[in-house]
Amino acid sequence: MERITDLRVYQHHSLRFDRGRQVFINFEGRRLPAFENETAAVALFASGVRNFSRSLKYHRPRGLFCLSGQCSSCLMRIDDVPAVRACRVWCRDGMNIVREKNLGIGGNDLFFAADFVFPDHMDYHHMLTGNPAVNRALGYGFRKMAGLGEIPGEAKTPPDIRDISCDAAVIGGGPAGCEAALAAAKTGAKTVLVEQDRIVGGHLTAWPESMDGKITGIEKAASYAEALAHAGVRVLPNTSAAAAYYPEGFWALADEGGLIRLTVKRTVLAVGGYDRNITIPGNDLPNVFSARGLMRLVYRFGICPGVRVFLAGTSERNLSLARRLQEIGVRVTGICEDAPAPRGPEAWSDEIQWRGVPLFLNHRPIEMKGRFGLKGAVIGPSDGGGERVAVRCDLAAVDRPLAPSHELAAMAGCKVRYDKRAQGFSAVVERNGRTSVESIFAAGEMLGEAPFETIVERAAMAGETAGREASS
């Protein structure tokens, strides 16, 4: 049973957190405080919940990772709807949340015993295959054990499909999407911006560092909202692009009200990329976050995530965490990099070393320790030799290059190719962002990570071309 607490940061010297009106949510028989500007996942984490889900086979505990709706670690049953990503549902008074895939109480899952009964592996595909009846019964039992969720208890009438039309549509409201929408609107095109979050700005909504020596990323994200409104761009928040239909020329969108048929002449895709984990034992333990996921939890929602943190990777994201987590009482017990020098700003790495944070160069994570939650990390030399070092921690952030989000582009018929560095597929584009489908452009991190200035420049070019062609 989790210990109920309140881990919200209510006072910070430079950040202010707009949590909105306080509400109360119901979680497995407990009434917990929450706020309207928090997602269900954030509110539960702030109250001490760490185990959100279970793995299908061994029922190992799963916690928050990306907080952007891109993984399945926070799938829960919310208001009788199964398999809902808790990090994408905003709190409302009286919301009911329960965990799925549990046979037990308060996160204690009796099926977790499978991890002890089958210490090597559980090959249920070949168990008891001699008797067909017994094999079918075994298969049924394992499917029930997986606990993928029951259908809603009460059938709901499908909502009507709403229609929206425009000259230019931008799917994705991060920095690239905002720049593309502003550039398209400037050409006179009737522009719609589709964003799955409640606010625009993407990762900038949780970036506390200066962008140009003047404003922080958080302030830049807020300025995008004002600029879009001033330019006359129609923003569809809390809306996801579910499918593309070409040559019919429309996108299927989904929001809380149902489905939207978006008919458009030109489209700019700016759907970003996926946070990736490191492939080591224990990488899926609760309290192992992606760097961006941890930044969202801390800098956007104002939650103190742990006591001791270990950081794998020295990009700008992890170096920012190393500099700033100590401001809210989180001790950084180590940061490692699989290279002879830090990847992020040299001044930042010098600063954290001056503060006494151990920096392990030419070292990589070997294992995350723990069974029900993170208890520590083990790192070792990159060449595989030498001594291993145990690092005590109850929180970790791993930072790897993003995997480009290519699925929507591929669904629409755009040509994609394998990106070896990102270990994923990305859309093939021309200099102005045009894909192999004449009416579709792509921009931003879905083409691979790049400096902010480069992303902005190319996104503006794609948006301007799309808007000009759509309005001509």
Secondary structure, DSSP 8 states (H G I E B T S, - for coil): -------B----SS------SEEEEEETTEEEEEETTSBHHHHHHHTT----EE-TTT--EE----SSS-SSTTEEEETTEEEEEGGGSB--TT-EEE-SS-SSSTT--GGGGHHHH-SS---TTSTTTTSHHHHHHHHHHHHHHH------SS-------EEEEEEEEEE--SHHHHHHHHHHHHTT--EEEE-SSSSS-GGGGG--SBSSSSSBHHHHHHHHHHHHHHHT-EEETT-EEEEEETTTTEEEEEETTEEEEEEEEEEEE---EE-----STTTTSTTEEEHHHHHIIIIIT-B---SEEEEE--SHHHHHHHHHGGGGT-EEEEEEESSSS-SS-HHHHHHHHHTT--EEETEEEEEEE-SSS--EEEEEETTS-S--EEEE-SEEEE----EE--HHHHHTT--EEEETTTTEEEE---TT-B-SSTTEEE-GGGG----HHHHHHHHHHHHHHHHHHHH-
